[in-house]
């Protein structure tokens, strides 16, 4: 029933219609709403409300088994259009590592995000397409640049136009790289979720490396007036979308206080696992690694908006590098701790996230029904 409930939500007409509308998906507010609806589909059968792993812009870092939905859009929007579009990208950080360790989904929830192994003949099964569309799309409609507004703004020479085409082609290749890191199976353990997270970030880093040279080349060919026009185009885009949730500074989007739900569940780990002295030593090392990762990511928050698109894309690459280091740090400590657990202890560890959801959800329903 729970898997079916998720599939029904993922196959809804509203979600299907929005995901087919590539113009609408260029709006970061719409992407946040789509991610929120899909993320909540696997939590209490899509009850209204928000989960503890929600980002400050209203979207989610984890949607079922998928880490970082709409990753290409988030990179592209901030790099090209600037700070008004930076909240989705800079909202990723330690909270997502925490949600990878203590996943908010139980197995039956996750199973609904991927298709059955064998679908009944003639039965449409759109769920995998929905997840894949949020994971990445390498079609030129999505990954290609909005060429016409840029052409009108800068009135390029023949050489500049050729460089712009080169950048557009590199963007499609980058989107293909990100899409290739989409999950095709469920990650049911904390170590496997962090491994999937690492793979996704590595693909994004490779995508940035693919695009950066062509963007640098294109921008270097522009004269000062053209550069001013291109930057002004980003301001026009921001006003057109009127991103009401994107008025935070980049530092505010990135460096947010952890809610109570994200505090390390030390007491629950002790009560559920009853770790031995050896296991406790590994657990302390994991907590220390997590704290260090959180500090690394907090320190790497962007204080302000970089001036040019190449500089913003370079800032994206630097942030992703720090995220990769943080994930590797926690993953190494987690593997050591997890490997020391018995099967029963592993099952208890995996139950912490869904159990936390159950507690928070019950508290919210009690609060909402109070007179």
GUPA-721185 format. One record per residue (C-alpha): residue number from 0; x, y, z. Coordinates in Angstrom, 3 decimals, padded with zeros to 6 digits. Example, Ala and Ser with C-alpha at 12.3 -4.5 7.8 and 13.67 -1.06 7.14 Angstrom:
# GUPA-721185
zagu seq 0 X 012.300 Y -004.500 Z 007.800
zagu seq 1 X 013.670 Y -001.060 Z 007.140
//
This chain:
# GUPA-721185
zagu seq 0 X 000.000 Y 000.000 Z 000.000
zagu seq 1 X 002.740 Y 002.454 Z 000.886
zagu seq 2 X 004.668 Y 001.733 Z -002.318
zagu seq 3 X 001.464 Y 002.128 Z -004.292
zagu seq 4 X 000.738 Y 005.426 Z -002.607
zagu seq 5 X 004.126 Y 006.780 Z -003.632
zagu seq 6 X 003.669 Y 005.573 Z -007.214
zagu seq 7 X 000.261 Y 007.229 Z -007.416
zagu seq 8 X 001.721 Y 010.507 Z -006.224
zagu seq 9 X 004.652 Y 010.276 Z -008.639
zagu seq 10 X 002.263 Y 009.493 Z -011.506
zagu seq 11 X -000.089 Y 012.381 Z -010.760
zagu seq 12 X -001.166 Y 014.498 Z -013.696
zagu seq 13 X 000.067 Y 017.688 Z -012.046
zagu seq 14 X 003.587 Y 016.358 Z -011.553
zagu seq 15 X 003.673 Y 014.842 Z -015.026
zagu seq 16 X 002.500 Y 018.077 Z -016.628
zagu seq 17 X 005.062 Y 020.200 Z -014.790
zagu seq 18 X 007.986 Y 017.906 Z -015.556
zagu seq 19 X 007.138 Y 018.050 Z -019.251
zagu seq 20 X 007.156 Y 021.859 Z -019.177
zagu seq 21 X 010.821 Y 022.707 Z -019.643
zagu seq 22 X 010.101 Y 026.438 Z -019.578
zagu seq 23 X 008.399 Y 026.152 Z -016.184
zagu seq 24 X 011.306 Y 024.133 Z -014.777
zagu seq 25 X 013.633 Y 027.047 Z -015.417
zagu seq 26 X 011.814 Y 028.768 Z -012.560
zagu seq 27 X 013.584 Y 027.786 Z -009.310
zagu seq 28 X 010.395 Y 028.251 Z -007.279
zagu seq 29 X 008.545 Y 025.735 Z -009.433
zagu seq 30 X 011.405 Y 023.254 Z -009.154
zagu seq 31 X 011.310 Y 023.611 Z -005.376
zagu seq 32 X 007.575 Y 022.870 Z -005.324
zagu seq 33 X 008.030 Y 019.846 Z -007.584
zagu seq 34 X 010.840 Y 018.493 Z -005.397
zagu seq 35 X 008.768 Y 019.089 Z -002.269
zagu seq 36 X 005.761 Y 017.244 Z -003.642
zagu seq 37 X 007.872 Y 014.319 Z -004.805
zagu seq 38 X 009.862 Y 014.131 Z -001.562
zagu seq 39 X 006.717 Y 014.126 Z 000.552
zagu seq 40 X 005.100 Y 011.441 Z -001.611
zagu seq 41 X 007.196 Y 008.906 Z 000.245
zagu seq 42 X 006.385 Y 010.239 Z 003.690
zagu seq 43 X 003.006 Y 009.444 Z 005.180
zagu seq 44 X 001.514 Y 008.890 Z 001.711
zagu seq 45 X 002.073 Y 012.507 Z 000.725
zagu seq 46 X 000.553 Y 014.194 Z 003.775
zagu seq 47 X 000.650 Y 017.962 Z 003.695
zagu seq 48 X 003.411 Y 019.647 Z 005.639
zagu seq 49 X 007.166 Y 019.540 Z 005.421
zagu seq 50 X 009.841 Y 017.055 Z 006.332
zagu seq 51 X 012.810 Y 017.762 Z 008.549
zagu seq 52 X 015.233 Y 017.438 Z 005.629
zagu seq 53 X 013.653 Y 020.333 Z 003.688
zagu seq 54 X 015.894 Y 023.136 Z 002.425
zagu seq 55 X 015.381 Y 026.805 Z 003.217
zagu seq 56 X 014.149 Y 027.531 Z -000.322
zagu seq 57 X 011.332 Y 024.978 Z 000.089
zagu seq 58 X 012.917 Y 022.201 Z -001.966
zagu seq 59 X 014.535 Y 018.949 Z -000.835
zagu seq 60 X 018.055 Y 017.558 Z -001.124
zagu seq 61 X 016.791 Y 013.968 Z -001.078
zagu seq 62 X 013.751 Y 012.812 Z -003.049
zagu seq 63 X 013.368 Y 009.132 Z -002.305
zagu seq 64 X 016.590 Y 007.463 Z -003.512
zagu seq 65 X 017.675 Y 010.530 Z -005.484
zagu seq 66 X 020.171 Y 013.021 Z -004.102
zagu seq 67 X 020.119 Y 016.531 Z -005.581
zagu seq 68 X 017.109 Y 016.714 Z -007.922
zagu seq 69 X 017.476 Y 019.213 Z -010.780
zagu seq 70 X 021.232 Y 019.432 Z -010.164
zagu seq 71 X 022.041 Y 020.800 Z -013.612
zagu seq 72 X 019.468 Y 023.582 Z -013.315
zagu seq 73 X 020.861 Y 024.620 Z -009.926
zagu seq 74 X 024.422 Y 024.852 Z -011.243
zagu seq 75 X 023.432 Y 026.635 Z -014.409
zagu seq 76 X 021.058 Y 029.134 Z -012.787
zagu seq 77 X 023.556 Y 030.439 Z -010.275
zagu seq 78 X 026.503 Y 030.465 Z -012.680
zagu seq 79 X 024.698 Y 032.358 Z -015.451
zagu seq 80 X 022.074 Y 034.447 Z -013.681
zagu seq 81 X 023.696 Y 035.179 Z -010.322
zagu seq 82 X 022.695 Y 035.512 Z -006.690
zagu seq 83 X 018.961 Y 035.774 Z -007.273
zagu seq 84 X 019.108 Y 032.144 Z -008.399
zagu seq 85 X 021.747 Y 030.939 Z -005.950
zagu seq 86 X 019.591 Y 029.722 Z -003.077
zagu seq 87 X 018.846 Y 026.253 Z -004.544
zagu seq 88 X 022.528 Y 025.485 Z -005.115
zagu seq 89 X 023.934 Y 027.002 Z -001.918
zagu seq 90 X 021.221 Y 025.398 Z 000.201
zagu seq 91 X 022.991 Y 022.014 Z -000.052
zagu seq 92 X 025.313 Y 021.126 Z 002.791
zagu seq 93 X 025.759 Y 019.078 Z 005.945
zagu seq 94 X 022.014 Y 018.587 Z 006.449
zagu seq 95 X 021.989 Y 016.440 Z 003.314
zagu seq 96 X 024.833 Y 014.285 Z 004.637
zagu seq 97 X 022.844 Y 013.838 Z 007.841
zagu seq 98 X 019.763 Y 012.829 Z 005.838
zagu seq 99 X 021.940 Y 010.329 Z 003.983
zagu seq 100 X 022.999 Y 008.704 Z 007.248
zagu seq 101 X 019.556 Y 008.790 Z 008.877
zagu seq 102 X 017.316 Y 008.437 Z 005.850
zagu seq 103 X 013.750 Y 009.714 Z 006.306
zagu seq 104 X 012.316 Y 006.891 Z 004.189
zagu seq 105 X 011.508 Y 003.312 Z 005.077
zagu seq 106 X 011.877 Y 000.527 Z 002.499
zagu seq 107 X 008.231 Y 000.536 Z 001.461
zagu seq 108 X 008.396 Y 004.277 Z 000.878
zagu seq 109 X 011.509 Y 004.005 Z -001.278
zagu seq 110 X 010.178 Y 001.105 Z -003.326
zagu seq 111 X 007.488 Y 003.361 Z -004.776
zagu seq 112 X 010.011 Y 005.639 Z -006.414
zagu seq 113 X 011.367 Y 002.943 Z -008.711
zagu seq 114 X 009.294 Y 000.753 Z -011.053
zagu seq 115 X 008.371 Y -002.852 Z -010.411
zagu seq 116 X 010.746 Y -005.256 Z -012.086
zagu seq 117 X 008.000 Y -006.387 Z -014.452
zagu seq 118 X 005.056 Y -004.143 Z -015.311
zagu seq 119 X 001.753 Y -005.616 Z -016.431
zagu seq 120 X 001.313 Y -005.602 Z -020.232
zagu seq 121 X -000.183 Y -002.322 Z -021.423
zagu seq 122 X 000.126 Y -000.712 Z -017.999
zagu seq 123 X 001.704 Y 002.749 Z -018.098
zagu seq 124 X 004.399 Y 003.056 Z -015.490
zagu seq 125 X 005.593 Y 006.654 Z -015.407
zagu seq 126 X 007.286 Y 006.663 Z -012.008
zagu seq 127 X 010.807 Y 005.928 Z -013.280
zagu seq 128 X 010.496 Y 008.673 Z -015.890
zagu seq 129 X 009.462 Y 011.156 Z -013.217
zagu seq 130 X 012.461 Y 010.373 Z -011.043
zagu seq 131 X 014.774 Y 010.422 Z -014.062
zagu seq 132 X 013.469 Y 013.817 Z -015.113
zagu seq 133 X 014.243 Y 015.232 Z -011.675
zagu seq 134 X 017.616 Y 013.519 Z -011.718
zagu seq 135 X 018.797 Y 015.005 Z -014.994
zagu seq 136 X 017.832 Y 015.589 Z -018.594
zagu seq 137 X 020.385 Y 015.867 Z -021.362
zagu seq 138 X 018.023 Y 017.114 Z -024.062
zagu seq 139 X 018.910 Y 020.458 Z -025.603
zagu seq 140 X 015.546 Y 021.874 Z -024.507
zagu seq 141 X 016.658 Y 021.506 Z -020.912
zagu seq 142 X 020.438 Y 021.571 Z -020.983
zagu seq 143 X 020.837 Y 024.035 Z -023.830
zagu seq 144 X 021.245 Y 027.721 Z -023.207
zagu seq 145 X 018.416 Y 030.241 Z -023.734
zagu seq 146 X 020.312 Y 031.431 Z -026.794
zagu seq 147 X 017.890 Y 034.049 Z -028.096
zagu seq 148 X 017.929 Y 036.356 Z -025.034
zagu seq 149 X 021.736 Y 036.169 Z -024.902
zagu seq 150 X 022.049 Y 036.885 Z -028.623
zagu seq 151 X 019.736 Y 039.883 Z -028.329
zagu seq 152 X 021.594 Y 041.199 Z -025.302
zagu seq 153 X 025.179 Y 040.991 Z -026.567
zagu seq 154 X 024.774 Y 041.080 Z -030.380
zagu seq 155 X 027.772 Y 038.761 Z -030.850
zagu seq 156 X 030.320 Y 038.753 Z -033.593
zagu seq 157 X 030.785 Y 035.609 Z -035.649
zagu seq 158 X 033.664 Y 034.519 Z -033.430
zagu seq 159 X 031.653 Y 035.161 Z -030.263
zagu seq 160 X 028.679 Y 033.250 Z -031.668
zagu seq 161 X 030.888 Y 030.247 Z -032.383
zagu seq 162 X 032.167 Y 030.363 Z -028.792
zagu seq 163 X 028.606 Y 030.592 Z -027.488
zagu seq 164 X 027.644 Y 027.514 Z -029.514
zagu seq 165 X 030.652 Y 025.710 Z -028.088
zagu seq 166 X 029.490 Y 026.589 Z -024.586
zagu seq 167 X 025.963 Y 025.362 Z -025.366
zagu seq 168 X 027.314 Y 022.036 Z -026.636
zagu seq 169 X 029.487 Y 021.661 Z -023.535
zagu seq 170 X 026.387 Y 022.287 Z -021.412
zagu seq 171 X 024.590 Y 019.368 Z -023.043
zagu seq 172 X 027.608 Y 017.117 Z -022.445
zagu seq 173 X 027.717 Y 018.244 Z -018.806
zagu seq 174 X 024.034 Y 017.443 Z -018.367
zagu seq 175 X 024.654 Y 013.971 Z -019.801
zagu seq 176 X 027.390 Y 013.432 Z -017.208
zagu seq 177 X 025.037 Y 014.363 Z -014.374
zagu seq 178 X 022.238 Y 012.224 Z -015.768
zagu seq 179 X 024.558 Y 009.200 Z -015.915
zagu seq 180 X 024.828 Y 009.350 Z -012.114
zagu seq 181 X 021.086 Y 008.862 Z -011.596
zagu seq 182 X 020.211 Y 006.018 Z -009.214
zagu seq 183 X 018.880 Y 002.875 Z -010.846
zagu seq 184 X 018.374 Y 000.894 Z -007.655
zagu seq 185 X 017.517 Y 001.542 Z -004.046
zagu seq 186 X 020.229 Y 002.359 Z -001.518
zagu seq 187 X 018.926 Y 000.699 Z 001.632
zagu seq 188 X 021.822 Y 001.303 Z 004.007
zagu seq 189 X 023.541 Y 004.428 Z 005.270
zagu seq 190 X 026.906 Y 003.516 Z 003.659
zagu seq 191 X 025.276 Y 002.889 Z 000.283
zagu seq 192 X 023.377 Y 006.193 Z 000.464
zagu seq 193 X 026.571 Y 008.146 Z 001.103
zagu seq 194 X 028.228 Y 006.214 Z -001.738
zagu seq 195 X 025.385 Y 007.287 Z -004.042
zagu seq 196 X 025.716 Y 010.844 Z -002.764
zagu seq 197 X 029.447 Y 010.819 Z -003.482
zagu seq 198 X 028.876 Y 009.505 Z -006.998
zagu seq 199 X 026.366 Y 012.257 Z -007.703
zagu seq 200 X 028.698 Y 015.013 Z -006.475
zagu seq 201 X 031.610 Y 013.594 Z -008.460
zagu seq 202 X 029.446 Y 013.710 Z -011.598
zagu seq 203 X 028.570 Y 017.345 Z -010.888
zagu seq 204 X 032.232 Y 018.212 Z -010.424
zagu seq 205 X 033.021 Y 016.563 Z -013.769
zagu seq 206 X 030.177 Y 018.533 Z -015.369
zagu seq 207 X 031.571 Y 021.823 Z -014.077
zagu seq 208 X 035.020 Y 020.894 Z -015.411
zagu seq 209 X 033.438 Y 020.238 Z -018.811
zagu seq 210 X 031.685 Y 023.604 Z -018.982
zagu seq 211 X 034.244 Y 025.912 Z -017.360
zagu seq 212 X 036.754 Y 026.206 Z -020.265
zagu seq 213 X 034.094 Y 027.039 Z -022.846
zagu seq 214 X 032.413 Y 029.575 Z -020.548
zagu seq 215 X 035.770 Y 031.223 Z -019.816
zagu seq 216 X 036.520 Y 031.393 Z -023.540
zagu seq 217 X 033.137 Y 032.860 Z -024.455
zagu seq 218 X 033.214 Y 035.481 Z -021.705
zagu seq 219 X 036.797 Y 036.515 Z -022.511
zagu seq 220 X 035.739 Y 037.336 Z -026.078
zagu seq 221 X 033.119 Y 039.857 Z -024.930
zagu seq 222 X 033.920 Y 043.533 Z -024.679
zagu seq 223 X 033.123 Y 045.503 Z -021.538
zagu seq 224 X 029.772 Y 046.711 Z -022.803
zagu seq 225 X 028.682 Y 043.206 Z -023.767
zagu seq 226 X 029.670 Y 041.918 Z -020.333
zagu seq 227 X 027.531 Y 044.594 Z -018.698
zagu seq 228 X 024.590 Y 043.613 Z -020.917
zagu seq 229 X 024.998 Y 039.921 Z -020.094
zagu seq 230 X 025.066 Y 040.626 Z -016.362
zagu seq 231 X 022.017 Y 042.864 Z -016.721
zagu seq 232 X 020.248 Y 039.979 Z -018.447
zagu seq 233 X 020.564 Y 038.021 Z -015.232
zagu seq 234 X 018.876 Y 040.845 Z -013.350
zagu seq 235 X 016.053 Y 040.854 Z -015.898
zagu seq 236 X 015.605 Y 037.101 Z -015.479
zagu seq 237 X 015.428 Y 037.478 Z -011.715
zagu seq 238 X 012.782 Y 040.195 Z -011.889
zagu seq 239 X 010.765 Y 038.192 Z -014.405
zagu seq 240 X 010.615 Y 035.137 Z -012.179
zagu seq 241 X 010.092 Y 037.276 Z -009.050
zagu seq 242 X 011.682 Y 034.653 Z -006.801
zagu seq 243 X 010.060 Y 035.514 Z -003.493
zagu seq 244 X 012.034 Y 032.831 Z -001.625
zagu seq 245 X 015.341 Y 033.849 Z -003.133
zagu seq 246 X 015.842 Y 037.143 Z -001.312
zagu seq 247 X 018.242 Y 035.610 Z 001.210
zagu seq 248 X 021.940 Y 036.255 Z 000.923
zagu seq 249 X 023.962 Y 033.315 Z -000.299
zagu seq 250 X 025.499 Y 032.978 Z 003.153
zagu seq 251 X 022.031 Y 032.768 Z 004.724
zagu seq 252 X 020.978 Y 030.092 Z 002.234
zagu seq 253 X 024.144 Y 028.121 Z 002.922
zagu seq 254 X 024.824 Y 028.686 Z 006.619
zagu seq 255 X 021.606 Y 027.914 Z 008.453
zagu seq 256 X 021.200 Y 026.733 Z 012.013
zagu seq 257 X 020.437 Y 023.049 Z 012.295
zagu seq 258 X 016.895 Y 022.338 Z 013.480
zagu seq 259 X 016.415 Y 020.153 Z 016.522
zagu seq 260 X 015.544 Y 017.199 Z 014.290
zagu seq 261 X 019.109 Y 017.222 Z 012.903
zagu seq 262 X 020.943 Y 016.992 Z 016.207
zagu seq 263 X 023.046 Y 013.867 Z 016.522
zagu seq 264 X 020.729 Y 011.164 Z 017.968
zagu seq 265 X 023.239 Y 009.948 Z 020.538
zagu seq 266 X 020.681 Y 008.770 Z 023.092
zagu seq 267 X 018.650 Y 006.876 Z 020.523
zagu seq 268 X 021.748 Y 005.218 Z 019.062
zagu seq 269 X 022.739 Y 004.063 Z 022.548
zagu seq 270 X 019.238 Y 002.813 Z 023.372
zagu seq 271 X 018.801 Y 000.937 Z 020.111
zagu seq 272 X 022.287 Y -000.437 Z 019.449
zagu seq 273 X 023.795 Y -000.894 Z 022.936
zagu seq 274 X 027.263 Y -000.505 Z 021.380
zagu seq 275 X 030.280 Y -002.335 Z 022.750
zagu seq 276 X 033.345 Y -000.374 Z 023.832
zagu seq 277 X 034.958 Y -000.977 Z 020.456
zagu seq 278 X 031.839 Y 000.083 Z 018.593
zagu seq 279 X 031.504 Y 003.153 Z 020.799
zagu seq 280 X 035.016 Y 004.249 Z 019.857
zagu seq 281 X 034.041 Y 004.015 Z 016.173
zagu seq 282 X 030.816 Y 005.859 Z 016.924
zagu seq 283 X 032.710 Y 008.725 Z 018.556
zagu seq 284 X 034.975 Y 008.881 Z 015.494
zagu seq 285 X 031.874 Y 009.101 Z 013.286
zagu seq 286 X 030.437 Y 011.924 Z 015.392
zagu seq 287 X 033.748 Y 013.770 Z 015.220
zagu seq 288 X 033.920 Y 013.324 Z 011.448
zagu seq 289 X 030.363 Y 014.609 Z 011.113
zagu seq 290 X 031.145 Y 017.688 Z 013.204
zagu seq 291 X 034.263 Y 018.364 Z 011.137
zagu seq 292 X 032.283 Y 017.992 Z 007.898
zagu seq 293 X 029.687 Y 020.455 Z 009.147
zagu seq 294 X 032.423 Y 022.975 Z 009.985
zagu seq 295 X 034.075 Y 022.503 Z 006.574
zagu seq 296 X 030.838 Y 023.212 Z 004.769
zagu seq 297 X 029.983 Y 026.163 Z 006.976
zagu seq 298 X 033.395 Y 027.716 Z 006.340
zagu seq 299 X 033.059 Y 027.291 Z 002.570
zagu seq 300 X 029.777 Y 029.215 Z 002.365
zagu seq 301 X 029.900 Y 031.966 Z -000.241
zagu seq 302 X 029.961 Y 035.342 Z 001.544
zagu seq 303 X 028.638 Y 037.245 Z -001.473
zagu seq 304 X 027.881 Y 036.945 Z -005.144
zagu seq 305 X 030.792 Y 036.581 Z -007.545
zagu seq 306 X 030.699 Y 039.235 Z -010.244
zagu seq 307 X 030.985 Y 037.262 Z -013.487
zagu seq 308 X 029.526 Y 033.969 Z -014.760
zagu seq 309 X 032.984 Y 032.318 Z -014.978
zagu seq 310 X 033.726 Y 033.356 Z -011.390
zagu seq 311 X 030.365 Y 032.026 Z -010.204
zagu seq 312 X 030.919 Y 028.694 Z -011.960
zagu seq 313 X 034.363 Y 028.496 Z -010.340
zagu seq 314 X 032.690 Y 029.115 Z -006.953
zagu seq 315 X 030.286 Y 026.269 Z -007.720
zagu seq 316 X 033.196 Y 023.950 Z -008.438
zagu seq 317 X 034.976 Y 024.949 Z -005.233
zagu seq 318 X 031.847 Y 024.341 Z -003.139
zagu seq 319 X 031.295 Y 020.933 Z -004.745
zagu seq 320 X 034.912 Y 020.015 Z -004.010
zagu seq 321 X 034.334 Y 020.835 Z -000.338
zagu seq 322 X 031.105 Y 018.833 Z -000.304
zagu seq 323 X 032.937 Y 015.863 Z -001.783
zagu seq 324 X 035.638 Y 016.077 Z 000.890
zagu seq 325 X 032.980 Y 016.279 Z 003.604
zagu seq 326 X 031.076 Y 013.265 Z 002.261
zagu seq 327 X 034.262 Y 011.206 Z 001.961
zagu seq 328 X 035.257 Y 012.108 Z 005.501
zagu seq 329 X 031.923 Y 011.035 Z 006.975
zagu seq 330 X 031.627 Y 008.020 Z 004.699
zagu seq 331 X 034.989 Y 006.623 Z 005.809
zagu seq 332 X 034.068 Y 006.902 Z 009.493
zagu seq 333 X 030.577 Y 005.548 Z 008.819
zagu seq 334 X 031.942 Y 002.499 Z 006.984
zagu seq 335 X 034.176 Y 001.693 Z 009.961
zagu seq 336 X 031.346 Y 002.013 Z 012.464
zagu seq 337 X 028.710 Y 000.281 Z 010.344
zagu seq 338 X 031.039 Y -002.586 Z 009.548
zagu seq 339 X 031.410 Y -003.330 Z 013.266
zagu seq 340 X 027.649 Y -003.751 Z 013.788
zagu seq 341 X 025.693 Y -006.982 Z 013.856
zagu seq 342 X 022.761 Y -007.433 Z 011.479
zagu seq 343 X 020.330 Y -006.588 Z 014.275
zagu seq 344 X 022.255 Y -003.435 Z 015.162
zagu seq 345 X 022.310 Y -002.375 Z 011.508
zagu seq 346 X 018.531 Y -002.780 Z 011.311
zagu seq 347 X 018.128 Y -000.672 Z 014.427
zagu seq 348 X 020.448 Y 002.017 Z 013.036
zagu seq 349 X 018.478 Y 002.174 Z 009.782
zagu seq 350 X 015.230 Y 002.590 Z 011.722
zagu seq 351 X 016.337 Y 005.834 Z 013.365
zagu seq 352 X 015.426 Y 008.090 Z 010.418
zagu seq 353 X 011.922 Y 006.724 Z 009.741
zagu seq 354 X 011.306 Y 006.583 Z 013.485
zagu seq 355 X 012.234 Y 010.261 Z 013.769
zagu seq 356 X 009.769 Y 011.011 Z 010.968
zagu seq 357 X 007.064 Y 009.105 Z 012.812
zagu seq 358 X 007.692 Y 011.086 Z 015.990
zagu seq 359 X 007.752 Y 014.455 Z 014.217
zagu seq 360 X 004.707 Y 013.622 Z 012.120
zagu seq 361 X 002.705 Y 012.536 Z 015.175
zagu seq 362 X 003.666 Y 015.731 Z 016.991
zagu seq 363 X 002.574 Y 017.854 Z 014.049
zagu seq 364 X -000.745 Y 016.066 Z 013.661
zagu seq 365 X -001.385 Y 016.438 Z 017.389
zagu seq 366 X -000.570 Y 020.130 Z 017.218
zagu seq 367 X -002.705 Y 020.722 Z 014.117
zagu seq 368 X -005.726 Y 018.945 Z 015.613
zagu seq 369 X -005.514 Y 020.744 Z 018.973
zagu seq 370 X -008.435 Y 023.089 Z 019.703
//
